[in-house]
């Protein structure tokens, strides 16, 4: 491909659950994949609504690669500006388990299709 990345299909079980009003939690375990030099992956996504217009969510993904286990962390706070339009502030970081995580700040607007 033009960007030197290969397509990856991951296979494994997922589990979804709500732990209360305005909550959504998703667990994923992908022990199998089609990509070259890829690894087993486990992820948790958590989202919680507050005060009708405020939402906190976070994504944590851990990749099991012998010698260089990595994780990705993405916390986000969003505020509903108008119906289906949200302003968000988040941090994104990916590191090996031995490195100190530094989050890169990201802000923007997102439009929800649902």
Phi, psi and omega per residue, in radians:
X1 nan 2.914 -3.065
X2 -1.164 -0.492 -3.109
X3 -1.771 0.184 3.130
X4 1.095 0.330 3.056
X5 -1.790 2.513 3.103
X6 -1.797 2.578 3.079
X7 -1.162 2.516 3.121
X8 -2.311 2.253 3.001
X9 -1.914 2.242 3.122
X10 -1.920 2.512 -3.104
X11 -2.257 2.376 3.094
X12 2.847 3.093 -3.079
X13 -1.381 2.650 3.002
X14 -2.247 2.718 3.130
X15 -2.429 2.227 3.126
X16 -2.037 2.541 3.104
X17 -2.816 2.602 2.990
X18 -1.864 2.278 3.127
X19 -1.805 0.392 3.133
X20 2.560 3.126 -3.110
X21 -1.065 2.281 3.095
X22 1.325 0.213 -3.096
X23 -1.926 2.504 3.011
X24 -2.482 2.256 3.127
X25 -2.275 2.365 -3.135
X26 -2.312 2.253 3.033
X27 -1.998 2.392 3.123
X28 -2.289 2.417 3.024
X29 -2.318 1.995 -3.085
X30 -2.054 1.592 3.127
X31 -1.413 -0.258 -3.072
X32 -2.140 2.520 3.085
X33 -2.708 2.924 -3.089
X34 -1.802 -0.152 -3.056
X35 -1.377 2.668 3.051
X36 -1.319 2.481 3.071
X37 0.961 0.651 3.081
X38 -1.851 2.993 -3.028
X39 -2.357 2.950 3.010
X40 -1.100 2.518 -3.069
X41 -2.356 2.442 3.035
X42 -2.253 2.414 -3.084
X43 -2.445 2.646 2.960
X44 -2.308 2.351 3.044
X45 -2.129 2.331 -3.108
X46 -2.330 2.340 3.113
X47 -2.403 2.373 3.134
X48 -2.437 2.212 3.058
X49 -1.487 2.514 3.078
X50 -2.342 2.485 2.986
X51 0.868 0.652 3.088
X52 1.168 -0.608 -3.033
X53 -2.111 -0.036 -3.083
X54 -1.966 2.436 -3.133
X55 -2.412 2.440 2.994
X56 -2.066 2.357 3.062
X57 -2.475 2.743 3.069
X58 -2.599 2.564 3.082
X59 -2.182 2.269 3.067
X60 -2.264 2.117 3.134
X61 -2.157 2.353 3.129
X62 -2.128 2.227 -3.140
X63 -1.888 2.173 -3.132
X64 -1.581 1.714 3.089
X65 -2.172 2.111 -3.101
X66 -0.903 2.168 3.101
X67 1.534 -0.417 -3.106
X68 -2.479 0.963 3.079
X69 -1.016 2.336 -3.105
X70 -2.181 2.746 3.038
X71 -2.399 2.687 3.130
X72 -2.168 2.322 -3.098
X73 -2.295 2.305 -3.096
X74 -2.501 1.533 3.025
X75 -1.453 2.564 -3.102
X76 -2.555 2.438 2.972
X77 -2.079 2.302 3.119
X78 -2.315 2.654 -3.106
X79 -2.228 2.263 3.136
X80 -1.311 2.013 3.125
X81 -1.451 -0.834 3.073
X82 -2.520 2.981 3.127
X83 -0.964 2.165 3.134
X84 1.223 0.079 3.088
X85 -2.038 2.150 -3.076
X86 -2.222 2.462 2.964
X87 -1.665 2.361 -3.112
X88 -2.342 2.694 3.015
X89 -2.283 2.266 -3.133
X90 -2.561 2.938 3.028
X91 -2.158 2.552 3.123
X92 -2.305 2.307 3.123
X93 -2.656 2.467 3.075
X94 -2.391 2.199 -3.085
X95 -2.569 2.919 2.959
X96 -1.375 2.843 -3.055
X97 -1.112 -0.411 -3.125
X98 -1.524 -0.268 -3.110
X99 -1.529 2.714 3.042
X100 -1.425 2.288 -3.106
X101 -1.313 2.268 3.005
X102 -2.107 2.101 -3.120
X103 -1.489 2.339 3.040
X104 -1.563 2.182 -3.121
X105 -1.307 2.481 3.100
X106 -2.417 2.360 3.038
X107 -2.297 2.751 3.107
X108 2.996 -3.009 3.072
X109 -2.023 2.516 3.042
X110 -2.338 2.528 -3.141
X111 -1.898 2.124 -3.132
X112 -1.518 2.314 -3.125
X113 -1.445 -0.292 -3.116
X114 -1.607 nan nan
